[in-house]
Amino acid sequence: MTWIRQVLLPAALCLVLLPGAGFGQAQDEAIRVFLDCQTHCDTEHLRREITYVNWVRDRQDAVVHLLITSQGTGGGGQEYTLQLMGLRDFQGVNDEIKFSTRQTDTGDEVRRALTQRIALGLGRYVARGGLAERVRITFVAPPGGPPGAGAGPVQQPKDPWNLWVFRVSVNGFLAGESQSEQNDISGSVRADRVSETWKFRISAGANRSHSEFTLSDSTVFKSTNSRYNASSLLVRSLGDHWSLGTEANALRSTRENYDLTAKVMPGIEFNVFPYRESSRRQLVLVYQVGLSYANYQDTTIYNKLVETRPLHRFVLAAEAVQPWGSVDGSLNASSYLDDFANNRISVFGSCSIRLVRGLNLNVYGSYSRVRDQLSLLKAGASDEEILLRLKQIKTSYYYSGSIGLSYTFGSKFNNIVNPRFGNLGGGCFCSGGSCFCN
């Protein structure tokens, strides 16, 4: 017990007496805000623009917890949700702000909009803090209106596109060295139309990858892989919890031995929580049933070149974003109705949990039990095709996972921004499963 008195008790006393170890906040101090961004945020820009609060690294040092989440909108933009939760002296003083950005908004326009909404949301807390007399709110009059004029009731402007949003992309990749080279080209098109009642999406994409390797005997090994796909989704809203939908997709893939495969899967979805809360929490159950058609490039291990089979799928998915962290997971089970032995069960989960002050646990894992590889080649795959992943091979499972802890300690404040010499790192370019770094 002597060593406990000599070591642990003095250490505990030092922690209590350390500057800033307590949680109180002086009356004349700027309010302390903990930024918990669960989406893309330019934190340096926020700290640079909003200087009348103290940004802290840990929730336990804050009097306001700012939680930011986002989800995609029908127009291709993002809907941001700002949850402001009062702590200690502000306990019970909570607020929520929602706003949307457009797909065409630049990164600077998005971060300026986010900064402006955060500044407005923090206003009620700053008004009670020690710097309240130094803060002013300004108003920018709408274009063409007199100074100080209000904007009037918000009205939906006429939309010549009738809510349709289109996206077209083309990408090329080229890399090489003295003994190998690789090129990759891909493209996609997509059209969306989303209203409160209906959701429609149609998309198509193509990818072609070519590689050449010079072997030790000076022979050149060449490989080409191609994949073409198309998909569509039509959903009808049935209130705050229910939806009906139909999903259809088609695929042509050299690696998966498909000359053409197509599926049509009508289904129903139930969300335990109202859809308006989807940026913070979801518990979704989906059931689909439909038909699958396959025209194979070569004979499969089941001696098939063409087949049509009924199938169904069940999905259970959950997601939560809370002050203590975030967690999400899903269970996906599917099988062919004419042969339940051909099935697949997949589970996925990830979490980021704040265990104690400064200590975070990050866990990710997925596992699939595979019993539905109907397209496997009867002739098998060569060693080269296996190594270069040119052909699909038989497996009974897939898995992946990671776990990690991070601990941060030191100064509680996080206000200073200094980007000098911040761009000296190398870069990596990846395509077709290969990466090239400098």
N, C-alpha and C positions, 0 to 999 in steps of 0.2 A: 504493500500500500504506500510505501515511502515514495516510490517513483511516480505514483499518481499525483501525490501532493507536490512533488518537485517539478514535474513536467506538465501534466495536463491542466492543473489549476492555474498556473501562471499563463499558459497559452490561452485558456478560456478568458482570463482577465484581460489579456492583450486584445483579443477580438472585440470584447465589449468596449474597450477604451479607444479602439482605432477610430480615426476621423471618418465620419460617414457611416459607421457601423450601425447606428440607430436608423429608424425608419421615419423619424419626424422630419417636418419641413418647416424652415423658418418662415415667419409671416411675410418678410420682405423678399423672399426668394421666388424666382420664376417657377411655375408649376413643373413637376417632373412627369414626363410622358414616356411610356414604354411602347415602342413601335413593334407590332407583331404582324408582319406582312406575309400573308399566305399566297400571294400572287406576285407579279413583277412590279417592283417599286424601285425608283431611283432614290435610294436613301440619302445619298450625298446631296442631291438636289433639294430634298426635303429639309435636311439640316441646314443647308446654305440659305434657304429662303425663309424658313420659319425659325427665327432666332430669339423669339420672346418666350420660349419654353426651354426647359432643360431636358434633352433627350438622354435617357438612361438605358443601360444595357440589360437590366434585369427587372422583371415585374415587381419584385419585392421592394424596389427602391422608388416605385412610381406612385403617383396619386391618380393617374389616368392611364388606363390600358386601351390602346388604339389597335383594334383588330381589323385587318383589311383582307377581304376575299373578293373574288370575281368569278363570273361565268360568262360564256359566250352568248351573244344575242343573235336574233334572226338575221340582222343585217351584216353580220360578220364582225361586229365590234365586241365590246365587253361591257357588262354591267357590274359596276363596283359597289360593294357594300362596306360601309365604314361603321363599325361598332365601337362606340366610345363608352367605356365602363369605368365609373368612378370608384376609387379605392380610398380607404382611410377617411380623411376629412370629406371626401366627395362620395362616400359610400351611398349607393342608391341613386346617384345622379348619372343616369345612363341616357344614351341617345343613339339613333341609327340614321345614317344618311345613305341614299342610293342615287347613283347617276350612271349614265351610259356614255360610252365613246363610240365613234363610228369606225368602220373598217378603214376608211380613207384617212383617218387622223394620223399624223406623224407621231413619232415617239415623243417629241418635244411638246406637241399639243396634248397628248395624254398625260404627261407628267405635270404640265401646268394646270390642267383641269383637276387632277388628283390633289395637287398642292393647294389649290384654291378651296376645294371642298374640305380638306383637312383643317385649313386655317379657319373656315367658318365654323366647323364643328367644335374646335377647341375654344372658340370665343366665349362660350358660357362658363368654361372653367377658368380661363384667363381673367374674366371679369371678377372672379372671386379671389384671385391671387394677388401677390405683392406688387406686380407690375401693371395692374389694371389701368392706372392713371396715365400710363405711357403708351397705351394701345389705342389706335384709331381705326375706324372702319370707313372705307370709301366706297362710293357707288359710281359705276360707269353707266351713263344713260344709254338706252338703245339707240342704234344708228338712226339719224333723221329726227329724233325726238328732242324736245327742249330739255335743258339741264334739270335734273331732278324728276323728270317725268317717269312714271311707272310704265312697265311693259304691257300692262293689261292682261286679260285672261289668255292663257296659253292655248293656242289652237293648232291642230295638226295641219301642217302645210300640205298642199296638193303634191302628190308623189307621181311623177310621170312614169316611174318604173313599177308602180303598183306593188311595192315591197320586195321586188325581185333583186337579188344580189348575185353577181357573177364574178368568178375568179378564174384566171388562166395563168399557168406557170410553165416555164421551160427551164431545165437545169442541165448543165453539161459539166463533166469532170474529166480531167486528164492528169495522169501522173506516170512517172517512169524513172528507171535507172538503167545502167548499162546492160543488165541481164533480164529485165522485165519491163513491161509497160501495161497500163490499164486505162481504158476510157469507158465512160458511162454517160448515157443520155437518158433523161426522163422528162415527162411532161404530164400535166393534168389539167382538167377543166372541171368546174363545179358551179352549180346554180342552186340557190336557196330562196325559199319564200316562207317567211314565218309570220304568222299573225297570232292573236290570242286564241283562236279556235283551231287553226290548221298549221301544220308544219310539213314542208316538202323539201326534199334534197335529192339531187341527182348529180353524180360525179363519174368521171372516167379517168384512168391513168395508164401510162405505159412506161416501161423501163427496159433498157437494153444495156447489158454490161459485157465488155469484151476484154480478155486478158491474154497476154503472150509471155511465155517464160522460156529463156534459153537454158537448156539443161547441160550437165557436165560433158556430154558427148557431142555438144554443139547442135543437137536437134532442138527444134522450136516446138513447144507445146502451146496450142491455142485453145481457148475455151470461150464460149458465148452463152450467155444466159438471158432469157427474155421473159417478161411478165406483162400481161395486159389485163386490166380489170375495169369493171363498171358496177355501180351500185345505185340504188334509189331507196328512199324512205318516205312514207306518207303516214302522218299521225293526225288523229282527230282528238282534241281535248274533250273530256267528259266531266268537267268540274275540277275541284281542287285536288282530287286524289286519283282519278281514273283517266286512262287514255287507251285508245285503240290505234293500232298501227300495222302497216305491212312493209316488210323489208324484202328487197330483191337484189341479187347480185350475180355477176357472171365473171368468170376467170379463165384465162389461158396462160399456162405456165410450163416452161420446159423442165424446170426443176421438179415440179410436182406431178409431171406426166399427164397434164390436162391439155387436150386439144381444145376442149370447151367444157366447163362445168357451170351450171346455173342453179340457183335456189330461189324459191319464193316462200316467205315465212310470215303469214299474218300472225298477230299476237295481241295480247292485252297486258297493260301495265297498271300496277297499283302502288302508290307512294303513301306510306303510313303518315308522313308529314305533308302539310300543304306544299304545293310546288313553289309558292312564293318564298319559302324558307330554304330552297335548295342550295343557296350559296353557303349556308351554315350547317345544315344537316339533311340527310336523306336516308330513307330505308325503303328500297324499291324491290318489288317482286314482278317478274316478267315471265309470261308463258307464251311460247310460239309453237305452231305446228304447220308443216308445209311439205313441199316436194323438192327433191334433189335430182338433177339430171347430170350425167357425166359421160363425155365422149373422150376416151383416153388416147394418147398418142401411140402407146405400145401396150401389149397385153399385160394385164395386172396379175398378181399372185393368185387371184381368184378366177383367172381365165376369162376376164371380161374386157371388152372393148367399148361397149355402150351399156348403160344401165340407168334406170329411173327408180328411185326409192323414196318412201315417205319418211319423214323424220320430225322430231320435236325437240324443244330446248326449254330449260327452266333456268332463270337467273335470279339470284338474291344478292343485292348489292347495298352496302351501307357506307355512309361518309359523314364525318362530324368534324367541324372546326370550332374549337373552344379555346378559352384563355389558357388552358393547361397544355395545349398542343393540338394535333390533328391526327385522325385515324381514318382509314378507309379499307374496305375489303369486299370481296365478292366470291360467290360460289356459282359456277356455271356447269350445268349438267345437260348432256345431249345424247341422243341415241336414235338409231333407225327403227321405225315402228315395226318393220317386218322381221327384224332380228335384233333384239335388245342386247345381244352379246357385242355388237358393234356400237360402242359408246365411248364417251369421253367425259371425264369429271375434272374440273379445274378449280383450284382455290387460289386466291391472291389476297395479300394483306400488306399494309404498310402503316407505320405510325411514327410520329415524332412527338415525344412526351417530355415535358419539363419536369424532371423528377424532384429536384430541390434547387435552391438558388444557384444559378450558373451551370447546372448539370443537366444535359439533355440526352435522351436515349432515342436513337434512330434505328428502326428495324424495317426490313423489306423481305418479302418472301413470296414465292409462287411455286405451285406444283400442279402437274397435269398427269392424270392416269390415262394413257392412250390405248384405245382398243378399236379405232375406226380408221385406220390407214388403208382405205380401199384402193388407193391409186398406186400402190407400190409396184415397181416393175417386176415382172416375173423373171426377167433375165438378170436382175440384180444391178449393182453399180460397180464400176472399176475403182481401183485404188485412187486414181487421179480424180475421178468424179466425187469420191467421198471426201478427199482432202480439200478440194476446192468447193465443196458444197454445191456441186452442179446437179446432183440427183438426191432425192429424198431417200433416206434409209429407214429401216424398221427400228422402232423403239417402243418400249412399253411405258415410258414416262419422260417428262421433262421437269427440270427444277432449276430454280435460281434463288439466291438470297443474299442478304448482307445484314450486318449488325454493327453498330458503332456507338461510342459514347463521346461526347464533347463537353469540356469543362472550361469555363471562362471565369477569370477573376481579375481583380485590379480595380482601377478607377471605375466608379459607377456612371460617370458622365460620358456622353457620346455625341458631343456637340461639334467638335472640330473636324473640318474637312481639309485635307491636304493631299492633292492628287499628284504631286511631283514625283517623277521617275516611276510612274505607275503603269507604264506600258512597255516594260522590257521583257515580258514573258514571250515564249515561243508560241507557235500555233500548230494545230493538227487539222488535216483534211481527211474525211472519211467517206467512202463510197463502196457499195457492193461488198461490205464486210471487211474491207481493208482500210487501214489508216496510215497516213504519212505525216510525220511530225518533224519539226525542227526545233 
